Amino acid sequence: MSKILSALVFTAVTLSTSCTKIKNEDIPSRRVTSALVSGSSQTLLAGYSPQIDLMVAFLWPVSVSGPSGHQALVDIITTSRTLQSQKSEFLKKRAALKIEYVASECACLLDGICSGAEQKTDLDLCVDIEDRTAAHDRSLAQIYTLASTIQTRVTEIGGTWIETNQDFPGAPRSQFNPLRPGLTLNVFGKSDGVALSYEPILPIITQQSGFELYRFEFASKVLPQSKFKIMVTPIQDEHSLLLQGELFLLDQNDQILRQGFIYWEQLKN
């Protein structure tokens, strides 16, 4: 999942003191060639788990003032870069450990799952691989604390954090299938401490500069007579699929009340 969060298009936020804006060119982005071309994503998405592994979503504040507000924006971007880098390395190492496990025929040596054609006999090596894998998996929790850091900075400048499965770890995971049943958000925000969920939402698929754009619209359960609009582009990576883009809160006349960003990641099967 290389360049996971740095690829996101951060909505420009006005700094009321200097009247300057965070511009898109200030944010490092993926090369557009990594996005899925029109007509290809429904086929390629079939190779990924429908479960959403990680989702980050928030609404920017209407405005931010002063040097501290600007620093918070910088911190969000910097932390995003760190998160994407560490998660990418995590997935690469996990894949390497899996290859080593298979090559050493550890399923047979450790679990008795054998085909009869095995030749490897190094049980100690398999135990070592298993131990290293367990330790590596535990490190993921530390990586995900970076999402909490982003949340803190977002709320400090008056933004709105949208709770997801990371905030309600016991809830069923949200899922996305490009065909039916579409996007199922089992956790997307909260009310009175209770997670809010949204029924399967079918995407409207359009083209933007030759690449696919997925649009989802659904009524908000928090603000009456308003709705969310999600616009994301699927981007394929070595070990995962990233759907990234913009999040909007609209009124009943489709006027923008707030805007922010969203991304989610789905791992290879």
Buried (B, 14 or more C-beta within 10 A) or exposed (E): BBBBBBBBBBBBBBBEEEEEEBEEEEBEBBEEEBBBEBEBBBEBBEEBBBEBBBBBBBBBBEEBBEEEBBEBBEBBBBBBBBBBBBBBBBBBBBEEBEEBBEEBBBBBBBEEEEEEEBEEEEEEBBEBBBEBBEEBEEBBEEBBEBBEBBBBBBBBBBBBBBBBBBBBEEBEBBBBBBEEEBBBBBBBBBEEEEBBBBEBBEBEBEEEEEBBBBBBBBEBBBEEEBBBBBBBBBBBBEBBBBBBBBBBBBEEEEEEBBBBBBBBBBBBE
